[in-house]
Amino acid sequence: MVLWNRDSRLVPMVSFFNVALEYGDKTPSLLEDHPLKNTLKPADAAELYSVPYWSSSFFRVSDDGEMEVTPPGGLSASMVDMVDEIVASGESLPLILRFPQVLGSRVRQINEAFRKAIETYDYRGKYQGVFPIKVNQRRMVVETIADAGYDYATGLEAGSKAELALCLAQDLNPEALLCCNGFKDDGFLKLALWGRSLGKNVVITLEKLSELDRTLRISKELGIKPAFGVRFRLHAKGSGQWEESGGDAAKFGLNASELLAVLERLREEDMLDSLVMLHCHIGSQITDIRRVKVGVREITQVYANLMKRGARIKYLNVGGGLGVDYDGSKTTFYASMNYTLSEYASDVVYTIAEVCRGMKVPTPNIVSESGRALTAHHSVLIVPVVDAIGPTREQPMLLEKAEDQHQVVTDLEELLESVNKRNYREAFNDANADKETLHNLFDLGYLSLYDRARGEAIYNLILQKVAKFVKDLDYVPDELEDLPKILADKYVCNFSLFQSLPDNWAIDTLFPVVPLARLNEKPTRDAVLVDITCDSDGKMDKFIDLRDVKSTLPLHELDGKPYYLGVFLMGAYQDVLGSAHNLFGKVNEAHVRVKAGGKYEVELFVRGQKARRMMENMGYEEAMLLESMEKQTKMAQKKHGLSVAQSKELLEDYVEELLGYTYLEFEDPEVSVAEL
């Protein structure tokens, strides 16, 4: 049995009786004033932000309505507690929280998935993962992966001389592969060969045919025998945003004729045993498992044919592509993937085994270069909301009706009074027409600024009224689809989208965004996020949803207390692709280890870039800047009456900003941008 409340929603009769028992003869009318009306259960909050679907069990909503990190082993800790402690210690936001336990767990999960698949299919060979450090070269990331993957012989992949120099310095398992991919000059090749002299399992991947002769020449000069891999350009290609990075038009790789030429050239040199790896690239963030199987089948056929022609290949490298389910929908949508980690490993192992069995060739050791899937989960960007603006917050500047009010404003007034559930669609269209007339009349000089201000305010009220009728419709008319976005608040967040989340700006990558606290309260505002850069593109207005991409994010009303948002799954590529727009630099980061009993330890705090470092990157030296400012202050003392004391204070403030964080810093964390 049910009752109707004022919002025309069904309310279970048992809820009414529960309220009656609690309040006796003071039962609130139609439940509207019940104190539980604005509460939210942890499961409902988790569902609202899709946490169980994208978190891979590394994050959850606590009973207290806070986001928790939950690394394996039954551990958990409040993320808002971590942020509060860091802020209380005097450090500033924005901030990246890095969780090495999550990163290490991903290394183990991928290796264990392949181990189980190899065991299931009685595969005669082993699995060795390789981390392409282009995904994230941060020291904590590389060293954690090397340490967690030591027993699995997890290796690294370098695509430049600088990356190779970094990889050579790492403490890797002697069997771990160090793959040298990308285009190479003589210096790159020499460094790779020297790596083999150190006892490291360095494999030089040939990306074009001309690299073979140069490598053979340099190896003879150094007296170091090379180990080659060859990237083959597949006909098959992946799915999703990077579909075009594979296939016949791929940037890297040799075709069939060139591959056979490499084999014959090495045969001439009596060096067939130097060709140890066959490599391919199906694609990045592959959304459809069928594309994986097609690509793996093609490269295994190539491997089998080479083996029949005398090759002695030990490793079959299926490249990267293992996806991350950013929106949790488990679909082929570009922000998702329609398969699990275990399914990926099983399909790779089974397909290789099946082809090799059919071609009667030995099964190779399997290599994959999963970067995104390894690193995405381990870091969370924490951004504070410092202000909120938007049409529903903008009160009319002039509330009283003018005696000579223009008729178009009066028409809007009458329209506002007449909006109801039967005519809201017509009212919306009429309001837009009247607003257009309002602006045209103002442009022609027939309407005062006073009337314009009042008319615009009434128009916003009409939209808000229409939105209430549209909110619960099963089908929203086309012209009203953008209404939530039009009325959305703009939550101003202290960060740079271009520095911290460049993929969101550049290629519309979707990242889960969740408030760190107050998740036991129902959010009452729909918002988009805007950063503090002087760029209209500095905004997030696309958010994850299990069925579609949402144009707004449900958030809580700001109450004067710190309000933190967490941007999750941003550990892949974002650290290395960030730009210096407006000279906003890398943000502070804390490496946090979770302990038993809800405790945690900030193992390392790395401060973000200071203003002077950003200026130096643009060619400005600190000494030069200070010298210029000192000259100007002395000139201002003579020409503009600046006192010596003021000059000293000015220079002190200038130096303080040179040495300061590039982001907004408030002495009182409860002070917003709007109050300054």
MARNU-644749 format. One record per residue (C-alpha): x, y, z negated; residue in three letters; chain. Coordinates in pm, whole numbers, m for minus. Example, Ala and Ser with C-alpha at 12.3 -4.5 7.8 and 13.67 -1.06 7.14 Angstrom:
1230; m450; m780; ALA; A
1367; m106; m714; SER; A
END
This chain:
0; 0; 0; MET; A
130; 346; 85; VAL; A
62; 714; 28; LEU; A
130; 1014; 252; TRP; A
357; 1291; 133; ASN; A
366; 1642; 278; ARG; A
621; 1550; 543; ASP; A
379; 1291; 684; SER; A
611; 1010; 579; ARG; A
493; 688; 424; LEU; A
573; 648; 56; VAL; A
539; 301; m103; PRO; A
266; 295; m370; MET; A
511; 130; m610; VAL; A
724; 446; m594; SER; A
425; 656; m697; PHE; A
357; 428; m994; PHE; A
725; 441; m1097; ASN; A
707; 821; m1100; VAL; A
382; 809; m1300; ALA; A
539; 582; m1559; LEU; A
839; 815; m1591; GLU; A
640; 1139; m1614; TYR; A
308; 1031; m1769; GLY; A
44; 1301; m1722; ASP; A
312; 1538; m1582; LYS; A
352; 1348; m1257; THR; A
474; 1589; m982; PRO; A
222; 1650; m708; SER; A
272; 1414; m412; LEU; A
626; 1330; m533; LEU; A
777; 1648; m387; GLU; A
944; 1754; m711; ASP; A
1076; 1415; m815; HIS; A
1443; 1448; m922; PRO; A
1536; 1139; m719; LEU; A
1413; 1298; m396; LYS; A
1757; 1437; m310; ASN; A
1960; 1137; m425; THR; A
2121; 883; m196; LEU; A
2222; 525; m269; LYS; A
2581; 424; m182; PRO; A
2456; 180; 81; ALA; A
2241; 449; 242; ASP; A
2528; 699; 245; ALA; A
2756; 438; 398; ALA; A
2494; 368; 664; GLU; A
2446; 739; 736; LEU; A
2815; 779; 820; TYR; A
2854; 423; 963; SER; A
3133; 348; 714; VAL; A
3094; m34; 710; PRO; A
3114; m49; 1089; TYR; A
3436; 142; 1157; TRP; A
3631; 110; 831; SER; A
3752; m251; 875; SER; A
3695; m284; 497; SER; A
3970; m31; 418; PHE; A
3724; 238; 301; PHE; A
3388; 244; 123; ARG; A
3139; 465; m58; VAL; A
3161; 420; m436; SER; A
2872; 407; m681; ASP; A
2971; 761; m783; ASP; A
2918; 887; m429; GLY; A
3286; 924; m341; GLU; A
3492; 785; m57; MET; A
3737; 523; m177; GLU; A
4033; 361; m6; VAL; A
4024; m17; m54; THR; A
4344; m194; 52; PRO; A
4350; m575; 22; PRO; A
4379; m739; m319; GLY; A
4064; m602; m477; GLY; A
4216; m254; m512; LEU; A
4030; 74; m481; SER; A
4083; 440; m566; ALA; A
3892; 763; m522; SER; A
4024; 980; m242; MET; A
3875; 1299; m385; VAL; A
4065; 1232; m709; ASP; A
4387; 1213; m508; MET; A
4314; 1542; m333; VAL; A
4214; 1716; m656; ASP; A
4535; 1604; m825; GLU; A
4751; 1720; m536; ILE; A
4578; 2060; m523; VAL; A
4607; 2095; m902; ALA; A
4983; 2038; m871; SER; A
5005; 2353; m659; GLY; A
5007; 2202; m310; GLU; A
4781; 2329; m32; SER; A
4537; 2183; 215; LEU; A
4492; 2064; 487; PRO; A
4660; 1737; 405; LEU; A
4714; 1391; 548; ILE; A
4676; 1098; 311; LEU; A
4882; 801; 428; ARG; A
4825; 456; 284; PHE; A
5121; 221; 347; PRO; A
4924; m74; 206; GLN; A
4666; m31; 482; VAL; A
4939; m13; 745; LEU; A
5112; m321; 610; GLY; A
4781; m504; 599; SER; A
4717; m432; 967; ARG; A
5057; m581; 1054; VAL; A
4969; m898; 866; ARG; A
4615; m916; 1007; GLN; A
4733; m907; 1368; ILE; A
5007; m1163; 1309; ASN; A
4776; m1392; 1115; GLU; A
4510; m1370; 1385; ALA; A
4759; m1496; 1643; PHE; A
4895; m1761; 1403; ARG; A
4546; m1901; 1354; LYS; A
4476; m1898; 1728; ALA; A
4805; m2075; 1801; ILE; A
4718; m2336; 1539; GLU; A
4363; m2378; 1671; THR; A
4471; m2442; 2029; TYR; A
4786; m2637; 1938; ASP; A
4985; m2381; 2134; TYR; A
5352; m2467; 2194; ARG; A
5508; m2131; 2130; GLY; A
5500; m1847; 1879; LYS; A
5376; m1491; 1860; TYR; A
5593; m1182; 1813; GLN; A
5440; m837; 1789; GLY; A
5614; m522; 1905; VAL; A
5518; m174; 1784; PHE; A
5549; 99; 2052; PRO; A
5674; 389; 1841; ILE; A
5539; 647; 2086; LYS; A
5209; 591; 1902; VAL; A
5355; 733; 1581; ASN; A
5725; 792; 1521; GLN; A
5683; 915; 1162; ARG; A
5947; 757; 941; ARG; A
5697; 616; 692; MET; A
5507; 447; 973; VAL; A
5804; 288; 1148; VAL; A
5974; 172; 828; GLU; A
5653; 31; 680; THR; A
5583; m168; 996; ILE; A
5941; m296; 1010; ALA; A
5927; m401; 645; ASP; A
5579; m558; 654; ALA; A
5663; m733; 982; GLY; A
6010; m859; 892; TYR; A
5900; m1217; 820; ASP; A
5692; m1214; 1138; TYR; A
5989; m1088; 1345; ALA; A
5788; m782; 1441; THR; A
5985; m563; 1679; GLY; A
5981; m209; 1818; LEU; A
5944; m55; 2162; GLU; A
6128; 257; 2275; ALA; A
6035; 466; 2577; GLY; A
6312; 728; 2560; SER; A
6673; 769; 2449; LYS; A
6566; 943; 2129; ALA; A
6323; 664; 2045; GLU; A
6586; 401; 2119; LEU; A
6834; 575; 1887; ALA; A
6568; 568; 1616; LEU; A
6486; 201; 1674; CYS; A
6849; 88; 1670; LEU; A
6888; 229; 1319; ALA; A
6603; 20; 1177; GLN; A
6653; m293; 970; ASP; A
6477; m555; 1181; LEU; A
6462; m932; 1173; ASN; A
6745; m1059; 1401; PRO; A
6484; m1229; 1621; GLU; A
6269; m916; 1645; ALA; A
6245; m774; 1994; LEU; A
6359; m422; 2073; LEU; A
6194; m350; 2407; CYS; A
6326; m62; 2619; CYS; A
6041; 55; 2840; ASN; A
5998; 358; 3064; GLY; A
6231; 520; 3315; PHE; A
6599; 508; 3222; LYS; A
6918; 694; 3304; ASP; A
7270; 558; 3255; ASP; A
7288; 688; 2899; GLY; A
6968; 503; 2807; PHE; A
7100; 181; 2960; LEU; A
7435; 209; 2783; LYS; A
7271; 261; 2447; LEU; A
7047; m41; 2505; ALA; A
7343; m261; 2597; LEU; A
7539; m142; 2294; TRP; A
7240; m249; 2089; GLY; A
7291; m606; 2207; ARG; A
7652; m588; 2092; SER; A
7517; m516; 1743; LEU; A
7334; m848; 1748; GLY; A
6994; m695; 1813; LYS; A
6746; m864; 2045; ASN; A
6733; m573; 2292; VAL; A
6542; m633; 2615; VAL; A
6566; m383; 2901; ILE; A
6235; m370; 3086; THR; A
6277; m298; 3456; LEU; A
6017; m41; 3559; GLU; A
6151; 6; 3912; LYS; A
6374; m203; 4133; LEU; A
6667; 43; 4138; SER; A
6720; m2; 3762; GLU; A
6845; m356; 3817; LEU; A
7165; m274; 4006; ASP; A
7249; 16; 3774; ARG; A
7207; m203; 3470; THR; A
7420; m480; 3620; LEU; A
7694; m228; 3701; ARG; A
7696; m73; 3353; ILE; A
7681; m412; 3181; SER; A
7992; m525; 3372; LYS; A
8171; m202; 3278; GLU; A
8092; m255; 2909; LEU; A
8136; m632; 2917; GLY; A
7793; m689; 2759; ILE; A
7547; m936; 2906; LYS; A
7199; m780; 2944; PRO; A
6859; m929; 2868; ALA; A
6595; m823; 3118; PHE; A
6224; m788; 3110; GLY; A
6024; m703; 3420; VAL; A
5698; m512; 3415; ARG; A
5462; m645; 3678; PHE; A
5196; m416; 3822; ARG; A
4872; m605; 3778; LEU; A
4581; m583; 4014; HIS; A
4353; m618; 3712; ALA; A
4298; m315; 3492; LYS; A
4140; m237; 3160; GLY; A
3821; m55; 3067; SER; A
3741; 269; 2890; GLY; A
3910; 609; 2905; GLN; A
4246; 472; 3023; TRP; A
4110; 237; 3287; GLU; A
4302; 415; 3562; GLU; A
4637; 369; 3383; SER; A
4639; 7; 3502; GLY; A
4574; m163; 3832; GLY; A
4737; m112; 4170; ASP; A
4783; 263; 4118; ALA; A
4959; 226; 3782; ALA; A
5255; 455; 3707; LYS; A
5488; 172; 3603; PHE; A
5573; m174; 3727; GLY; A
5698; m378; 4021; LEU; A
5480; m535; 4286; ASN; A
5501; m900; 4387; ALA; A
5769; m847; 4653; SER; A
5989; m646; 4419; GLU; A
5947; m903; 4144; LEU; A
6067; m1180; 4374; LEU; A
6359; m958; 4481; ALA; A
6466; m926; 4115; VAL; A
6455; m1303; 4074; LEU; A
6669; m1362; 4384; GLU; A
6918; m1090; 4288; ARG; A
6972; m1248; 3948; LEU; A
7003; m1589; 4113; ARG; A
7283; m1447; 4329; GLU; A
7457; m1320; 4016; GLU; A
7406; m1658; 3843; ASP; A
7212; m1470; 3576; MET; A
6864; m1626; 3589; LEU; A
6887; m1678; 3213; ASP; A
6907; m1299; 3171; SER; A
6544; m1261; 3278; LEU; A
6383; m1334; 2942; VAL; A
6052; m1145; 2954; MET; A
5764; m1083; 3190; LEU; A
5567; m776; 3092; HIS; A
5239; m614; 3201; CYS; A
5009; m328; 3105; HIS; A
4638; m401; 3124; ILE; A
4536; m68; 2971; GLY; A
4501; 128; 2648; SER; A
4200; 105; 2413; GLN; A
4042; m173; 2619; ILE; A
3673; m179; 2536; THR; A
3568; m500; 2713; ASP; A
3722; m838; 2622; ILE; A
3646; m968; 2971; ARG; A
3903; m726; 3114; ARG; A
4161; m862; 2869; VAL; A
4102; m1219; 2981; LYS; A
4121; m1128; 3350; VAL; A
4449; m941; 3302; GLY; A
4606; m1213; 3087; VAL; A
4508; m1478; 3340; ARG; A
4671; m1282; 3624; GLU; A
5001; m1222; 3440; ILE; A
5014; m1586; 3330; THR; A
4974; m1698; 3690; GLN; A
5268; m1472; 3779; VAL; A
5470; m1624; 3492; TYR; A
5391; m1979; 3603; ALA; A
5492; m1908; 3964; ASN; A
5822; m1753; 3852; LEU; A
5895; m2053; 3632; MET; A
5834; m2285; 3925; LYS; A
6087; m2079; 4124; ARG; A
6359; m2136; 3865; GLY; A
6305; m1852; 3617; ALA; A
6376; m1918; 3246; ARG; A
6140; m1667; 3089; ILE; A
6101; m1697; 2710; LYS; A
5848; m1419; 2642; TYR; A
5521; m1327; 2807; LEU; A
5434; m970; 2705; ASN; A
5064; m890; 2751; VAL; A
5127; m525; 2661; GLY; A
4900; m302; 2456; GLY; A
4529; m238; 2476; GLY; A
4395; m392; 2156; LEU; A
4122; m144; 2072; GLY; A
3997; 42; 1767; VAL; A
3624; 63; 1701; ASP; A
3602; 436; 1629; TYR; A
3223; 452; 1624; ASP; A
3154; 105; 1487; GLY; A
2903; 18; 1761; SER; A
3083; m300; 1880; LYS; A
3008; m207; 2242; THR; A
3200; m129; 2561; THR; A
3152; 243; 2495; PHE; A
3485; 427; 2528; TYR; A
3504; 487; 2151; ALA; A
3439; 124; 2067; SER; A
3525; m237; 2160; MET; A
3301; m539; 2206; ASN; A
3536; m789; 2041; TYR; A
3709; m861; 1713; THR; A
4079; m900; 1639; LEU; A
4042; m1276; 1603; SER; A
3854; m1295; 1933; GLU; A
4128; m1095; 2106; TYR; A
4402; m1324; 1974; ALA; A
4205; m1640; 2056; SER; A
4132; m1532; 2412; ASP; A
4494; m1435; 2479; VAL; A
4630; m1763; 2342; VAL; A
4365; m1981; 2506; TYR; A
4399; m1816; 2849; THR; A
4778; m1849; 2856; ILE; A
4760; m2211; 2738; ALA; A
4496; m2300; 2997; GLU; A
4689; m2152; 3292; VAL; A
5020; m2306; 3183; CYS; A
4858; m2645; 3137; ARG; A
4703; m2624; 3482; GLY; A
5031; m2513; 3644; MET; A
5234; m2766; 3442; LYS; A
5483; m2513; 3306; VAL; A
5602; m2466; 2947; PRO; A
5411; m2215; 2737; THR; A
5604; m1894; 2656; PRO; A
5630; m1705; 2331; ASN; A
5353; m1446; 2332; ILE; A
5431; m1077; 2281; VAL; A
5185; m790; 2248; SER; A
5250; m420; 2196; GLU; A
4961; m312; 1974; SER; A
5015; 44; 1854; GLY; A
4676; 206; 1814; ARG; A
4527; m98; 1639; ALA; A
4822; m108; 1398; LEU; A
4830; 255; 1293; THR; A
4485; 414; 1333; ALA; A
4344; 313; 995; HIS; A
4633; 408; 769; HIS; A
4596; 787; 761; SER; A
4315; 1030; 685; VAL; A
4315; 1403; 755; LEU; A
4168; 1601; 464; ILE; A
4025; 1941; 556; VAL; A
3853; 2182; 317; PRO; A
3541; 2366; 429; VAL; A
3596; 2735; 355; VAL; A
3281; 2893; 496; ASP; A
2953; 2822; 676; ALA; A
2793; 3035; 945; ILE; A
2501; 2982; 1179; GLY; A
2160; 3104; 1297; PRO; A
1969; 2950; 1005; THR; A
2196; 3138; 763; ARG; A
2179; 3476; 936; GLU; A
1907; 3673; 760; GLN; A
1736; 3954; 954; PRO; A
1933; 4273; 909; MET; A
1613; 4482; 921; LEU; A
1318; 4309; 759; LEU; A
1063; 4589; 780; GLU; A
859; 4644; 1091; LYS; A
929; 4973; 1266; ALA; A
633; 5203; 1338; GLU; A
724; 5215; 1705; ASP; A
817; 4846; 1732; GLN; A
838; 4728; 2094; HIS; A
564; 4497; 2218; GLN; A
806; 4211; 2295; VAL; A
904; 4199; 1927; VAL; A
537; 4199; 1830; THR; A
480; 3912; 2075; ASP; A
754; 3713; 1899; LEU; A
594; 3790; 1561; GLU; A
258; 3659; 1678; GLU; A
423; 3354; 1830; LEU; A
592; 3275; 1498; LEU; A
257; 3277; 1319; GLU; A
93; 3052; 1576; SER; A
344; 2765; 1598; VAL; A
188; 2431; 1498; ASN; A
231; 2059; 1571; LYS; A
8; 2085; 1879; ARG; A
170; 2380; 2056; ASN; A
535; 2370; 1937; TYR; A
662; 2280; 2285; ARG; A
477; 2567; 2451; GLU; A
587; 2800; 2169; ALA; A
950; 2703; 2226; PHE; A
932; 2787; 2595; ASN; A
748; 3115; 2529; ASP; A
1004; 3212; 2266; ALA; A
1290; 3160; 2510; ASN; A
1114; 3369; 2771; ALA; A
1051; 3649; 2520; ASP; A
1414; 3639; 2407; LYS; A
1530; 3673; 2767; GLU; A
1299; 3972; 2807; THR; A
1429; 4115; 2481; LEU; A
1788; 4112; 2605; HIS; A
1700; 4242; 2951; ASN; A
1513; 4537; 2801; LEU; A
1804; 4613; 2571; PHE; A
2053; 4602; 2861; ASP; A
1835; 4851; 3054; LEU; A
1807; 5086; 2757; GLY; A
1436; 5029; 2687; TYR; A
1485; 4854; 2353; LEU; A
1659; 4979; 2038; SER; A
1927; 4789; 1848; LEU; A
1682; 4789; 1554; TYR; A
1420; 4602; 1760; ASP; A
1680; 4369; 1905; ARG; A
1801; 4268; 1558; ALA; A
1445; 4206; 1437; ARG; A
1349; 4018; 1753; GLY; A
1653; 3788; 1740; GLU; A
1583; 3709; 1374; ALA; A
1220; 3620; 1450; ILE; A
1333; 3404; 1744; TYR; A
1560; 3204; 1510; ASN; A
1269; 3154; 1270; LEU; A
1056; 3022; 1557; ILE; A
1325; 2770; 1649; LEU; A
1350; 2655; 1288; GLN; A
974; 2605; 1276; LYS; A
973; 2413; 1605; VAL; A
1262; 2198; 1480; ALA; A
1053; 2076; 1185; LYS; A
795; 1932; 1424; PHE; A
1058; 1782; 1654; VAL; A
1264; 1619; 1378; LYS; A
1065; 1298; 1345; ASP; A
958; 1249; 1707; LEU; A
1031; 910; 1863; ASP; A
1078; 1084; 2196; TYR; A
1221; 1435; 2216; VAL; A
1134; 1635; 2531; PRO; A
1437; 1719; 2746; ASP; A
1420; 2093; 2682; GLU; A
1430; 2033; 2305; LEU; A
1721; 1788; 2295; GLU; A
1977; 2062; 2226; ASP; A
1770; 2225; 1951; LEU; A
1963; 2065; 1660; PRO; A
2289; 2186; 1809; LYS; A
2150; 2539; 1866; ILE; A
2040; 2561; 1502; LEU; A
2344; 2383; 1358; ALA; A
2564; 2547; 1101; ASP; A
2925; 2606; 1185; LYS; A
3133; 2479; 894; TYR; A
3465; 2662; 905; VAL; A
3743; 2418; 815; CYS; A
4099; 2507; 721; ASN; A
4290; 2321; 992; PHE; A
4390; 2338; 1359; SER; A
4217; 2094; 1592; LEU; A
4502; 2134; 1842; PHE; A
4766; 2042; 1584; GLN; A
4593; 1768; 1385; SER; A
4339; 1611; 1624; LEU; A
4457; 1693; 1977; PRO; A
4283; 1390; 2130; ASP; A
3945; 1517; 2013; ASN; A
4003; 1842; 2199; TRP; A
4176; 1701; 2507; ALA; A
3994; 1375; 2583; ILE; A
3690; 1375; 2350; ASP; A
3819; 1098; 2126; THR; A
3564; 1044; 1848; LEU; A
3689; 1022; 1491; PHE; A
3466; 931; 1195; PRO; A
3415; 1233; 966; VAL; A
3280; 1185; 613; VAL; A
3256; 1411; 305; PRO; A
3484; 1279; 32; LEU; A
3229; 1344; m244; ALA; A
2859; 1417; m309; ARG; A
2764; 1106; m112; LEU; A
2503; 1033; m380; ASN; A
2322; 1348; m258; GLU; A
2120; 1371; 60; LYS; A
2287; 1609; 303; PRO; A
2055; 1895; 394; THR; A
2252; 2073; 667; ARG; A
2335; 1974; 1024; ASP; A
2671; 2116; 1124; ALA; A
2949; 2132; 1377; VAL; A
3306; 2187; 1259; LEU; A
3516; 2483; 1370; VAL; A
3884; 2530; 1294; ASP; A
4072; 2849; 1206; ILE; A
4248; 2896; 1539; THR; A
4163; 3192; 1759; CYS; A
4027; 2963; 2029; ASP; A
3665; 2887; 2109; SER; A
3769; 2529; 2194; ASP; A
3876; 2476; 1834; GLY; A
3564; 2290; 1730; LYS; A
3429; 1939; 1676; MET; A
3077; 1904; 1814; ASP; A
3067; 1534; 1899; LYS; A
3035; 1277; 1622; PHE; A
3006; 901; 1601; ILE; A
2674; 720; 1600; ASP; A
2589; 353; 1646; LEU; A
2350; 431; 1932; ARG; A
2474; 755; 2085; ASP; A
2711; 1048; 2037; VAL; A
2565; 1296; 1789; LYS; A
2602; 1669; 1846; SER; A
2587; 1751; 1473; THR; A
2711; 1602; 1147; LEU; A
2491; 1581; 834; PRO; A
2664; 1771; 554; LEU; A
2580; 1918; 214; HIS; A
2497; 2275; 129; GLU; A
2808; 2452; 4; LEU; A
2776; 2526; m367; ASP; A
3086; 2733; m434; GLY; A
3294; 2430; m532; LYS; A
3563; 2272; m311; PRO; A
3408; 2063; m33; TYR; A
3644; 1823; 142; TYR; A
3591; 1634; 466; LEU; A
3791; 1328; 562; GLY; A
3870; 1260; 928; VAL; A
3942; 887; 953; PHE; A
4119; 657; 1201; LEU; A
4354; 934; 1315; MET; A
4685; 753; 1257; GLY; A
4753; 680; 1625; ALA; A
4903; 948; 1852; TYR; A
4768; 1251; 1661; GLN; A
5090; 1304; 1462; ASP; A
5302; 1315; 1775; VAL; A
5075; 1498; 2022; LEU; A
4982; 1799; 1807; GLY; A
5048; 2142; 1958; SER; A
5163; 2469; 1800; ALA; A
4854; 2670; 1895; HIS; A
4857; 2997; 1693; ASN; A
5182; 2863; 1537; LEU; A
4992; 2633; 1304; PHE; A
5239; 2361; 1210; GLY; A
5234; 2006; 1085; LYS; A
5028; 1970; 770; VAL; A
5132; 1844; 428; ASN; A
5119; 1470; 382; GLU; A
5105; 1242; 79; ALA; A
5201; 876; 82; HIS; A
4974; 706; m171; VAL; A
4995; 356; m316; ARG; A
4681; 217; m481; VAL; A
4717; 23; m806; LYS; A
4487; m191; m1017; ALA; A
4210; m34; m1220; GLY; A
4137; 249; m978; GLY; A
4481; 403; m1030; LYS; A
4719; 527; m766; TYR; A
5062; 681; m723; GLU; A
5175; 950; m483; VAL; A
5502; 788; m380; GLU; A
5615; 1070; m157; LEU; A
5493; 1418; m72; PHE; A
5615; 1568; 255; VAL; A
5548; 1938; 295; ARG; A
5423; 2067; 627; GLY; A
5605; 2310; 850; GLN; A
5668; 2661; 726; LYS; A
5601; 2970; 932; ALA; A
5970; 3040; 994; ARG; A
6020; 2690; 1136; ARG; A
5736; 2744; 1382; MET; A
5888; 3077; 1484; MET; A
6232; 2920; 1527; GLU; A
6079; 2667; 1765; ASN; A
5974; 2962; 1980; MET; A
6320; 3118; 1980; GLY; A
6288; 3363; 1688; TYR; A
6560; 3351; 1426; GLU; A
6474; 3438; 1067; GLU; A
6771; 3675; 1033; ALA; A
6665; 3863; 1345; MET; A
6310; 3904; 1221; LEU; A
6422; 4030; 878; LEU; A
6667; 4274; 1033; GLU; A
6390; 4417; 1251; SER; A
6152; 4453; 956; MET; A
6416; 4625; 742; GLU; A
6481; 4879; 1018; LYS; A
6111; 4947; 1053; GLN; A
6059; 4998; 680; THR; A
6345; 5248; 665; LYS; A
6199; 5434; 961; MET; A
5854; 5430; 796; ALA; A
6007; 5583; 480; GLN; A
6127; 5877; 686; LYS; A
5832; 5922; 922; LYS; A
5526; 5791; 741; HIS; A
5599; 5844; 373; GLY; A
5642; 5480; 280; LEU; A
5800; 5467; m66; SER; A
6105; 5259; m157; VAL; A
5891; 5050; m390; ALA; A
5634; 4988; m114; GLN; A
5912; 4896; 128; SER; A
6047; 4643; m119; LYS; A
5702; 4494; m177; GLU; A
5631; 4480; 197; LEU; A
5956; 4291; 265; LEU; A
5894; 4054; m24; GLU; A
5549; 3972; 111; ASP; A
5691; 3928; 460; TYR; A
5958; 3684; 339; VAL; A
5697; 3497; 134; GLU; A
5488; 3441; 444; GLU; A
5791; 3328; 644; LEU; A
5851; 3064; 378; LEU; A
5484; 2979; 336; GLY; A
5239; 2725; 471; TYR; A
5093; 2822; 808; THR; A
4736; 2747; 697; TYR; A
4499; 2949; 480; LEU; A
4593; 2953; 113; GLU; A
4361; 3082; m157; PHE; A
4473; 3146; m513; GLU; A
4119; 3062; m624; ASP; A
4009; 2741; m448; PRO; A
3645; 2850; m481; GLU; A
3700; 3168; m279; VAL; A
3583; 3133; 80; SER; A
3686; 3314; 393; VAL; A
3363; 3513; 383; ALA; A
3449; 3653; 40; GLU; A
3788; 3790; 144; LEU; A
END
